[in-house]
């Protein structure tokens, strides 16, 4: 996924990887669109992690970021599904 997003390759948007945002680290961030893309693996299915993720999302949204959570399964074996979701989020502004 990073290969597809880096260097303004994806729809001309610049994404950064592992970016500090407040006390959190965003997996991927498009600063100009204020879009954060998070890849979620199995640990995010745990109740404690879901509570943490919800609080994190609320805080990020309070800072005017949009948060897109994508399950790791959407990237394994190819990233077309994930890129489609990101493209939809960029178009939705």
Secondary structure, DSSP 8 states (H G I E B T S, - for coil): -HHHHGGGTBTTB--EEEEEETTEEEEEEETTTTEEEEEE-GGGGSHHHHHHHHHHHHHHHHTT-EEEEEEGGGTTT-SHHHHHHHHHHHHH-
